[in-house]
């Protein structure tokens, strides 16, 4: 968590397993209605790195562990 109502997320994915990783992350954030303040995608070697800073208005997702679990679960469902 960056502050009381914002979070910084970093997702790394190997190239072989990164089927549309940026789109899948943005879809997960949209599904949870998390407004994106900033996002960037970088590919280093065979690894895709995605960084995003999002607003977290929902009280249930303001716990770091809950937010992480929810986003990972959504990413696994979409893949």
C-alpha positions in Angstrom: 0.0 0.0 0.0 1.3 3.4 -0.9 -1.0 5.4 1.3 -4.4 4.9 3.0 -6.2 4.6 -0.3 -3.6 3.8 -2.9 -1.5 0.7 -3.8 1.5 0.0 -6.0 1.4 -3.3 -7.8 4.2 -5.1 -9.6 3.6 -8.2 -11.8 6.4 -10.1 -13.4 5.8 -12.8 -16.0 8.1 -15.0 -18.0 7.7 -14.4 -21.8 6.5 -17.9 -22.4 3.7 -17.5 -19.7 2.9 -13.8 -20.3 0.0 -14.2 -22.7 -1.2 -10.7 -22.9 -0.1 -10.0 -19.3 -0.7 -6.2 -19.4 -4.2 -6.6 -20.8 -5.0 -9.3 -18.2 -3.8 -7.1 -15.3 -5.8 -4.1 -16.6 -8.8 -6.3 -16.9 -8.4 -7.5 -13.3 -8.1 -3.9 -12.0 -11.2 -2.9 -14.0 -13.1 -5.9 -12.6 -12.4 -4.7 -9.1 -13.2 -1.0 -10.1 -9.7 0.1 -9.1 -8.9 3.4 -10.9 -5.4 3.4 -12.3 -3.3 6.4 -11.5 -0.2 5.2 -13.4 0.9 2.1 -15.2 4.0 1.0 -17.1 5.1 -2.1 -19.0 8.7 -3.1 -19.6 10.2 -6.2 -21.1 13.7 -7.1 -19.9 15.2 -10.1 -21.5 12.5 -12.7 -21.3 10.6 -11.2 -18.5 7.6 -8.7 -18.7 7.4 -6.3 -15.8 4.2 -4.4 -15.2 3.9 -1.7 -12.6 0.7 0.1 -11.6 -0.5 2.5 -9.0 -4.2 2.3 -8.3 -6.7 3.9 -6.0 -8.2 1.4 -3.5 -11.6 2.8 -2.5 -13.1 -0.5 -1.3 -12.4 -1.1 2.4 -12.2 -4.9 1.9 -9.3 -4.5 -0.5 -7.3 -2.0 1.6 -5.5 -4.8 3.4 -2.3 -5.6 1.3 -2.8 -9.4 1.7 -6.5 -9.2 0.6 -5.7 -7.0 -2.4 -2.9 -9.4 -3.5 -5.0 -12.5 -3.1 -7.9 -10.9 -5.0 -5.9 -9.7 -7.9 -3.9 -13.0 -8.2 -7.1 -15.0 -8.1 -8.7 -12.9 -10.8 -5.5 -13.2 -13.0 -5.6 -17.0 -12.6 -9.2 -17.1 -13.6 -8.6 -15.1 -16.7 -5.6 -17.2 -17.9 
